[in-house]
Amino acid sequence: MHEPTTRPTIGPYQAVRALGAGAAGQVWLAKSPTGPVALKTAHTPDGRALLRREAGILSRLDHRYVVQLVDSDLDGQWLALEYVDGPTLDTWGRNQPIGRTIELAARLCEAVAHVHDTGILHGDLKPGNVMVDEYGCPRIIDLGTARLVADVRAPKGFHGTLGYAAPELLIGEVPGPAADIYSLGALLYRLLTSNPPFRSADPADPAALAYLPLSSYPEPPSAYVPRLPSALEDLVLSMMARDPARRPVPASGLPPLLRAALRTSPKPPIVGMSRERAGLRKAVAATMDGKPGVVVLHGVEGSGRRTLIREALTTGRREGANIVEGVRDPRALLEHLRHAGAPTLIATEANGRDTTFVAGRIFGERLPALLLVRAARPLMTLTNLGARHLSPAGLTSTQVAMLLEAYGLDATRAADIHQRTRGLPGAVVGYAQPPAEGIEGVTDEQRELLRATASQAVPIADLARMLGVGEHTICDWSEALLDRGLLQEVEDGTALQAVRGDA
């Protein structure tokens, strides 16, 4: 932007320097007899109408975290606002301690609650529309798209910012307070992770931000910040639920929830598998839109299939889906699906004809259900029906280091552990949570066996492949551990699992 060479007199104000410009007008830092002001000007009829609307909105508000109206021109030529000298929220938020970030977010929610209580919707909450003053407090500075809830003459069409606008705004629905809650969630996501909730795979295609919130869900913030408090992640994602009715309202209830969430422990970290996780989020979103789906997650023990399914179920539960774990009676399950009041997510092990039967009926009857099948290998019969197959990719050495850091361990061991585990997440977690470090009389090989089985039961055949030895060698290593109660046989003796309680 080229700053104008002239600094005009506008009403009773003398412009000092340009702060910004748009199609309908400019914003100036200006002098007044009582001090500096932010002076918004308009040079089109539509721009003047918007300034008159904004003046009317601001005259109703009186909150310490909302910029104050100083004066306005009756014809909408200009609007004088309290000048806030400080950074915008996205600039301020870099490298801030999480406690300070959450306290500022809680105060911002207090301001939005006041706006809502006054019968106003903001409509365009984003980091650039919030500044942080010299006292470290948030200040909402722009209400140019705000509207009265009861104003039937409010502007039609989309008014907001892609990436922060709620899904209902993207499809032209009349917004309610929940739309601002979504934007607050997106703003908080950005503050916590330094990343937007959605990003286009092609930087040259920003329009992707117009449909991604309609067809998927944000990646969990813990993908960027592994030690994020669990309740905080859940709250941010619930604020960004696609269904407005699933978001936590009113805004006045958010500050105590945010402050309490800081006191919760992190979830077990999930690292890697980005492509598979994104695919499952899209599958859940499609099911919530009433479409049938079947996804087969195949791979060896420890490859992360259970983790992927668990995350998909969590996403569905947050969005209001029915959750069914296991298919014990296929016909009873189908009868339930036909009369369920909400879409259903079903997690099950591959079980021959029963799995094929349920998958076939889901597709054949177009039932709003997503069948998640955990299998050792691809299931061609389900492929023929239209199922999608996902096989979790192993972790890279860099991702192993991230996982070790999340557990507070020495990341310099990553290359060695990556080589030993072949990047299988379950085996890496066994190293991150070793059950045998304090046990005497255990060989190095036996320690590896205990680590590999620390997080879940692993078939002996898979252990042999993971550790690069024969199945008989695995049995030899395990014999003394079984006698000492450090290891147990499961699944009729075909799999082994470490007994963490005795470790």
C-alpha positions in Angstrom: 0.0 0.0 0.0 1.4 3.4 -1.0 0.8 6.0 1.7 -0.8 9.2 0.4 1.5 12.2 0.2 -1.3 14.5 1.5 -2.7 14.2 5.0 -6.2 15.7 4.8 -8.4 17.3 7.3 -11.5 15.2 7.8 -14.2 16.8 9.8 -12.6 18.1 13.0 -9.6 15.7 12.7 -6.2 16.0 11.1 -4.9 12.8 9.5 -1.4 11.8 10.5 -0.8 8.6 8.6 -2.7 5.9 6.8 -3.3 2.7 8.8 -5.1 0.8 6.1 -7.3 1.0 3.0 -10.0 -0.9 1.2 -12.3 -0.7 -1.8 -14.8 1.5 0.1 -12.5 3.8 2.2 -9.5 4.3 4.4 -8.4 4.1 8.0 -6.2 6.9 9.4 -4.4 7.7 12.6 -5.6 11.2 13.2 -5.2 14.0 15.7 -8.1 15.3 17.8 -8.3 17.9 20.6 -8.5 15.0 23.1 -5.9 12.7 21.7 -5.3 10.3 18.8 -8.2 8.5 17.1 -8.5 5.8 14.5 -10.5 7.5 11.7 -12.4 5.4 9.3 -13.5 7.2 6.1 -15.8 6.2 3.2 -15.8 7.3 -0.4 -18.7 5.3 -1.8 -22.4 5.2 -1.0 -22.1 1.6 0.2 -19.1 2.5 2.3 -21.0 5.4 3.9 -24.0 3.1 4.7 -21.6 0.6 6.4 -20.1 3.4 8.5 -23.5 4.6 9.6 -24.4 1.0 10.6 -21.1 0.5 12.5 -21.7 3.8 14.4 -25.1 2.6 15.4 -23.7 -0.8 16.5 -20.9 0.8 18.5 -23.2 3.3 20.2 -24.9 0.3 21.9 -21.7 -1.3 23.3 -19.8 -0.4 26.4 -17.1 -2.9 27.3 -13.5 -2.4 28.2 -12.4 -5.0 25.6 -14.4 -3.4 22.8 -13.0 -0.3 21.1 -15.1 2.8 22.0 -16.9 5.1 19.5 -15.6 8.7 19.8 -17.6 10.5 17.2 -19.3 9.9 13.8 -20.5 11.9 10.8 -24.3 11.7 10.3 -23.8 11.2 6.6 -21.3 8.3 7.1 -18.4 10.2 5.7 -16.2 9.3 8.7 -16.2 7.4 12.0 -13.8 8.2 14.8 -12.8 5.4 17.2 -10.6 5.1 20.2 -7.1 4.4 19.0 -5.4 1.3 20.3 -1.6 1.4 20.2 -0.5 -2.2 20.1 -0.1 -5.3 17.9 -2.8 -7.3 16.3 -3.6 -10.6 18.0 -1.8 -12.8 15.4 1.4 -10.7 15.9 1.1 -10.7 19.7 0.4 -14.4 19.9 3.8 -15.6 18.7 5.7 -17.6 21.4 3.3 -16.5 24.2 3.1 -18.9 27.2 -0.1 -20.9 27.0 -1.4 -19.5 30.3 -1.2 -16.0 29.0 -2.8 -16.9 25.7 -5.8 -18.6 27.4 -6.3 -15.7 29.8 -6.4 -13.2 26.9 -8.8 -15.6 25.0 -11.0 -15.8 28.1 -11.2 -12.0 28.2 -12.0 -11.8 24.5 -14.9 -14.2 25.1 -16.1 -11.9 27.8 -16.2 -9.1 25.2 -18.1 -11.3 22.7 -20.6 -12.3 25.4 -21.3 -8.6 26.0 -21.8 -8.1 22.2 -24.2 -11.0 22.1 -26.1 -9.9 25.3 -26.6 -6.5 23.5 -28.4 -8.3 20.7 -25.5 -8.0 18.2 -23.5 -10.6 16.2 -19.9 -9.6 15.3 -19.7 -11.7 12.1 -16.0 -11.4 11.4 -13.8 -12.4 14.4 -10.3 -13.0 13.3 -6.8 -12.2 14.7 -6.5 -9.1 12.5 -9.7 -7.6 14.0 -8.4 -7.9 17.6 -5.5 -5.8 19.0 -3.7 -6.1 22.3 -3.3 -2.9 24.2 -0.5 -1.7 26.4 -1.9 -3.5 29.4 -2.0 -6.9 27.6 -5.8 -6.8 27.2 -7.7 -7.7 23.9 -9.6 -5.0 22.1 -12.1 -5.7 19.4 -11.4 -2.9 16.9 -13.6 -3.7 13.9 -17.4 -4.2 13.8 -17.9 -3.3 10.2 -19.7 -6.6 9.5 -21.6 -6.7 12.8 -25.4 -6.8 12.7 -28.3 -6.7 15.0 -29.9 -10.1 15.5 -33.3 -8.6 15.0 -32.3 -6.5 11.9 -34.1 -8.0 8.9 -32.4 -5.4 6.7 -28.9 -6.8 7.4 -26.7 -7.2 4.3 -27.3 -10.3 2.3 -24.6 -12.6 1.1 -21.3 -13.7 2.6 -19.6 -11.3 4.9 -16.6 -12.6 6.8 -13.1 -14.0 6.3 -12.4 -17.4 4.8 -10.7 -19.7 7.3 -12.5 -18.1 10.3 -16.1 -18.0 9.0 -18.5 -20.7 10.3 -19.8 -23.3 7.8 -23.3 -21.9 8.0 -22.0 -18.6 6.7 -20.3 -20.3 3.8 -23.6 -21.7 2.6 -25.6 -18.5 3.1 -27.6 -19.4 6.2 -28.6 -16.6 8.6 -26.0 -16.7 11.4 -26.7 -16.9 15.1 -24.3 -16.4 18.1 -22.9 -19.9 17.4 -21.2 -18.4 14.3 -19.1 -16.1 16.5 -18.3 -19.1 18.7 -16.9 -20.9 15.7 -14.8 -17.9 14.8 -13.5 -17.7 18.3 -12.5 -21.3 18.2 -10.7 -20.8 14.9 -8.9 -17.8 16.3 -7.9 -19.7 19.4 -6.7 -22.6 17.2 -4.4 -20.2 15.4 -3.1 -18.7 18.7 -2.3 -22.2 20.2 -0.8 -23.8 17.1 0.5 -20.9 15.0 -1.4 -22.6 12.1 -4.8 -21.9 10.6 -7.5 -24.6 11.2 -7.7 -25.3 7.5 -5.1 -24.8 4.8 -5.3 -25.2 1.1 -3.1 -27.9 -0.4 -2.4 -25.5 -3.2 -1.5 -21.9 -2.0 -2.7 -20.6 -5.3 -6.2 -21.9 -4.5 -7.4 -19.9 -1.5 -11.0 -20.7 -2.5 -10.4 -24.2 -1.0 -11.1 -22.5 2.4 -14.7 -22.0 1.2 -15.3 -25.8 1.1 -12.9 -27.5 3.4 -14.9 -26.5 6.6 -18.0 -28.0 4.8 -16.3 -31.3 4.0 -13.9 -32.0 6.9 -12.9 -31.1 10.4 -9.7 -29.3 11.6 -6.7 -31.4 12.5 -6.5 -31.8 16.3 -4.3 -29.0 17.7 -2.2 -31.6 19.5 -0.8 -32.6 16.1 1.1 -29.3 16.4 1.4 -29.0 20.2 1.6 -32.6 21.6 1.5 -31.6 25.3 -1.7 -29.5 24.9 -4.1 -30.0 27.8 -6.7 -32.5 26.7 -9.8 -30.5 27.8 -8.4 -27.4 26.0 -8.2 -29.3 22.7 -11.7 -30.8 23.2 -13.1 -27.3 23.9 -11.4 -25.7 20.8 -12.7 -28.4 18.5 -16.2 -28.3 20.0 -16.2 -24.6 19.4 -15.5 -25.4 15.7 -18.2 -28.1 15.4 -19.8 -28.1 12.0 -23.3 -28.3 13.6 -24.0 -24.9 15.3 -26.1 -26.7 17.9 -23.0 -28.7 19.0 -21.0 -25.6 19.9 -20.7 -24.4 23.5 -23.0 -21.4 23.9 -23.5 -18.8 25.3 -20.1 -17.1 25.0 -20.3 -16.1 28.7 -19.8 -19.8 29.6 -16.4 -20.0 27.8 -14.1 -18.1 30.1 -14.4 -20.5 33.1 -14.2 -23.5 30.7 -11.0 -22.1 29.2 -9.4 -21.4 32.5 -10.3 -24.8 33.9 -9.1 -26.6 30.8 -5.5 -25.5 31.5 -5.5 -27.7 34.6 -6.1 -30.9 32.6 -3.4 -33.4 31.5 -2.4 -33.9 27.9 -3.8 -36.9 25.9 -1.3 -39.6 24.7 0.3 -37.9 21.8 -0.4 -39.0 18.2 2.3 -38.3 15.7 2.4 -38.9 12.0 -0.3 -40.6 9.9 -1.5 -37.2 8.6 -2.9 -38.5 5.3 -4.8 -41.3 7.0 -6.2 -39.0 9.8 -7.3 -36.4 7.2 -9.0 -39.1 5.2 -10.9 -40.4 8.2 -12.0 -36.8 9.1 -13.5 -36.4 5.7 -15.2 -39.8 6.0 -16.8 -38.8 9.3 -18.0 -35.5 7.8 -19.6 -37.3 4.8 -21.4 -39.7 7.2 -22.6 -36.8 9.3 -24.1 -35.4 6.0 -26.1 -38.6 5.7 -23.8 -40.6 3.3 -22.8 -44.3 3.7 -19.2 -45.2 4.1 -16.9 -48.1 4.8 -13.2 -47.7 5.6 -10.8 -50.7 6.1 -7.7 -49.9 8.1 -5.2 -52.6 7.5 -1.7 -53.3 8.7 0.3 -55.2 11.3 0.0 -54.9 15.0 1.3 -51.6 16.3 0.8 -49.8 13.0 -1.6 -47.3 14.5 -5.0 -48.7 13.3 -6.6 -48.6 16.7 -5.3 -45.0 17.3 -6.9 -43.9 14.0 -10.2 -45.5 14.7 -10.3 -44.1 18.2 -9.7 -40.6 16.9 -12.4 -41.0 14.2 -14.9 -42.1 16.9 -13.9 -39.1 19.1 -14.6 -36.8 16.1 -18.0 -38.4 15.5 -19.0 -38.3 19.1 -18.2 -34.6 19.3 -20.4 -34.0 16.3 -23.3 -36.0 17.8 -23.0 -39.3 16.0 -24.1 -42.6 17.6 -21.1 -44.8 18.4 -21.2 -48.6 18.1 -18.1 -50.7 19.0 -18.2 -54.2 17.7 -20.7 -56.1 15.5 -22.2 -58.9 17.6 -25.6 -59.2 15.9 -25.4 -57.9 12.3 -29.2 -57.9 11.7 -29.9 -56.2 15.0 -27.3 -53.6 14.1 -28.9 -52.9 10.7 -32.3 -52.5 12.3 -30.8 -50.0 14.7 -29.2 -48.1 11.8 -32.5 -47.9 9.9 -34.2 -46.2 12.8 -31.4 -44.3 14.4 -32.0 -40.6 15.0 -28.4 -39.6 14.1 -25.7 -40.9 11.8 -23.7 -43.8 13.3 -20.0 -44.8 13.4 -19.3 -48.5 13.9 -15.9 -49.8 14.8 -15.3 -53.5 14.3 -12.7 -56.2 13.6 -12.8 -57.9 10.2 -15.1 -60.8 10.7 -15.7 -62.5 7.3 -19.3 -62.8 6.2 -20.7 -60.6 9.0 -18.5 -57.7 8.0 -19.3 -58.1 4.3 -23.0 -58.4 5.0 -23.2 -55.2 7.1 -21.0 -53.3 4.6 -23.3 -54.4 1.7 -26.5 -53.3 3.5 -25.0 -49.9 4.5 -24.2 -49.2 0.8 -27.3 -50.9 -0.6 -29.7 -49.1 1.6 -27.7 -45.8 1.7 -27.7 -45.8 5.4 -26.1 -42.8 7.2 -23.4 -44.9 8.8 -19.6 -45.3 8.6 -18.2 -48.8 9.2 -14.6 -48.7 10.4 -13.0 -52.2 9.9 -9.7 -53.1 11.5 -8.0 -55.8 9.5 -4.6 -57.4 8.9 -4.8 -57.1 5.1 -6.9 -55.5 2.4 -10.4 -57.0 2.1 -11.2 -57.3 -1.6 -14.8 -58.2 -1.1 -15.3 -54.8 0.6 -13.3 -53.0 -2.1 -15.8 -54.4 -4.7 -18.6 -52.9 -2.6 -17.0 -49.4 -2.6 -15.0 -49.5 0.6 -11.9 -47.3 1.0 -8.7 -48.9 2.3 -6.2 -47.1 4.5 -2.9 -48.5 5.6 -1.1 -46.3 8.2 2.3 -45.2 7.1 5.2 -45.8 9.5 6.7 -42.9 11.4 9.8 -41.2 10.1 12.9 -40.7 12.2 11.9 -37.1 12.7 8.4 -38.1 13.9 9.9 -40.6 16.3 11.9 -37.7 17.7 8.7 -35.7 18.1 7.1 -38.6 19.9 10.0 -39.0 22.3 10.0 -35.2 23.0 6.3 -35.4 23.7 7.0 -38.0 26.4 9.9 -35.9 27.8 12.6 -38.4 26.6 15.9 -38.0 24.8 15.1 -37.3 21.1 18.7 -38.2 20.1 17.7 -41.8 20.4 15.2 -41.4 17.6 17.4 -42.8 14.8 18.2 -46.0 16.7 14.6 -46.5 17.9 13.3 -45.9 14.4 15.6 -48.6 13.0 14.7 -51.1 15.7 10.9 -50.5 15.4 10.7 -49.9 11.6 8.7 -46.8 12.6 5.7 -48.8 13.9 3.9 -46.3 16.3 2.9 -49.0 18.8 6.5 -50.2 19.1 7.8 -46.7 19.4 5.4 -46.0 22.2 6.7 -49.1 23.9 10.1 -47.4 23.9 8.6 -44.1 25.0 6.9 -45.9 27.9 9.4 -48.6 28.8 8.1 -51.1 31.3 11.3 -52.8 32.0 14.0 -50.2 32.8 13.9 -50.8 36.5 13.8 -54.6 36.3 16.9 -56.6 37.1 17.8 -59.9 35.4 16.3 -59.0 32.0 18.4 -59.3 28.9 18.6 -56.6 26.2 16.5 -58.8 23.9 13.9 -59.3 26.6 13.7 -55.6 27.2 13.0 -55.0 23.5 10.3 -57.6 23.7 8.7 -55.9 26.7 8.9 -52.5 25.0 7.3 -53.8 21.8 4.4 -55.2 23.7 4.0 -52.3 26.2 1.0 -50.5 24.6 -1.0 -53.5 23.3 -1.0 -57.2 22.6 1.1 -58.2 19.5 0.9 -61.5 17.6 4.0 -63.5 17.9 4.4 -63.5 14.1 4.3 -59.7 14.0 6.8 -59.5 16.9 9.2 -61.7 14.9 9.0 -59.4 11.9 9.3 -56.3 14.1 12.4 -57.5 15.9 14.0 -59.3 12.9 14.1 -62.8 14.5 12.2 -66.1 14.1 9.1 -67.0 16.0 10.9 -69.7 18.0 13.4 -67.0 19.2 10.5 -64.9 20.4 9.1 -67.8 22.3 12.6 -68.4 23.8 12.9 -64.8 24.9 9.4 -64.8 26.4 9.7 -68.0 28.5 11.4 -66.4 31.5 9.3 -63.3 31.3 6.1 -65.3 31.3 7.4 -67.2 34.4 8.1 -64.0 36.2 4.7 -62.5 35.4 6.2 -59.7 33.3 4.6 -60.9 30.1 1.3 -62.6 29.4 -0.1 -64.7 26.6 -3.4 -63.4 25.1 -5.6 -64.4 22.2 -5.2 -68.1 22.9 -1.4 -67.9 23.1 -0.9 -66.4 19.7 0.0 -62.9 21.0 2.0 -61.4 23.9 1.5 -58.3 26.0 3.7 -56.8 28.7 2.1 -56.7 32.2 2.7 -53.1 33.1 1.4 -53.4 36.7 4.3 -55.7 37.7 6.8 -53.5 35.9 
